[in-house]
């Protein structure tokens, strides 16, 4: 296979050995990927040259693995393949102009001597690991890298879910105290965010659980303990998202019920007013026609007599409505 025309590798670091913490470039990347020390290379998954690069550097793997690493659409998973691990996880999208719930996939191939990661957008969790590695700290084994990656992805996932939880609590207070139609838009926006996160939280939880039960030699007891903590957090996050979804459904129904009750009350008052003034309007309209024979047309006191009759009719209507409990 020919060398790719462009270099899709965005950065690379030596994670152990004499060059630990050094940023690599050019031929150093290729050399350390073939050496016994652990090298980490990160690729731009959207680069057209990435599939050829991965196929070349991981030529010992089945083509299905390289396809899983480079395909546009992915789902969280963790599989033991030979002496390595194929892991796909997702993190909150913190890139400018993007929705945070539109989570970014991190594809990882890890074995004892190399770690290849790919993403189509910037992932802050990887930036965190780069900062640690560049100062001579951070992971020295593939197991440590995977455990740290899961922990750093959760570190941004949990605050976002907590923020959504606070927004739902605030919305609940507004729905109860001052229901109004514009709250519907906020409920819909929150529901969309929660639904999108729920698409990713359970698969992420299952992927980490698959790592825990993989029996991979890359994962030490300490790595498994750290992954177990990440799995527990993901279980709680998935449960919180289920609860938020249910709460938003209840708030939607409550808001709809309160707005319907308010509309019914208004319509009821309008109906009462229409019923009260219908006979009064009929009488005033009847006596207002411009024809002869109108009673009291020549009597100077007729207006006041007629007004008194209208007031009397109004009082009788009010008494009747109250007797039938139509006015509360």
Phi, psi and omega in degrees: 000137183283157178291135178301146183291327180243165181254103182281353182287118182279323175197162179209146181221148169275128183263342174210184183083186184294338182257021183306133178087353181278138175279134186254158177205159175059229184289339178299325180297311181297321182295313183287333176295335179262354183275176181276347177280164183269125179239140178244124177237134179247134185241153172276109184293340180275351180288130180300336182276350185298313180304318179293320180298313181296316180299327181285312184285333180245043185295341180282353181264156175295149184296336179296330179290313180295326176294319179297327180285332189247352182293148184297317182258133183224163174226145183302139181196165174210119184227139172275125179229108184063235179263012182233184181230132170258117185230133174232119179234171179229151178228160179301137181275104181259012180287148184298134178081003181250151174284133183296327181287349176277078194293147183264133180277139172243115180262134186226130163247127183226132168222191188293338187239352181208146173232123177245121176243148180222143173207151180272344177223170180293139180238118184295330179298321176292325176299320178300316181293322178300318180299318180291317182295321185292342177255017176083014178246200177084192187288145175244351178229165179296322179297317178296321180297313182294319179295319179291321179299314179299319181294318182289327176294319178295329184298335177257339179289312184299313179299326179294317177296320178297321177297318177297321179298316178295322179296321179293320178297317177297320179294323179299318179296318180293321180297322182283317186276318184216073180295135178208157190295331183292344177293340179300320181297321179293321178296316180297316181297317179293320179298319179297319178296315181295317180298318180295318179293324179293338175293333187251331185296308179299316176298324178296316177300316181292323180295317178294322177296322176297324175297318181298325184259013186282337185058031180286136177293347179287341186256117177279174178300321179295318177300319181294322177296318179293320177294325177297321176297318178296321179295318179299319178296319179293325176298315180295320180296318178296320178294320178298320179294322175298318179294319178297319178300315180294319180298319180292326176295319178294318179296321178299314180293321180295316179297316179298319179295317181292319178294323178293318178298319180296317179297319179296321178297316180296317179295325179294315179296319178297320179296318178298313181297320179295318179295325181289316188270354179298308178293326179295318178294325179297314182294315180295325178291321180296316182280355180263002180288147187265066176226163180284164178089008178291126180299136177077013182297329180256006181265123181293340181263003185296324181300314182289326176296315181295321178297320178296321178297318179298318178297320179296317178299320179299316179296320179297319179297317180298317180297317180296316180297323179288321178299324180269008178058035176270349175235122181249000000 
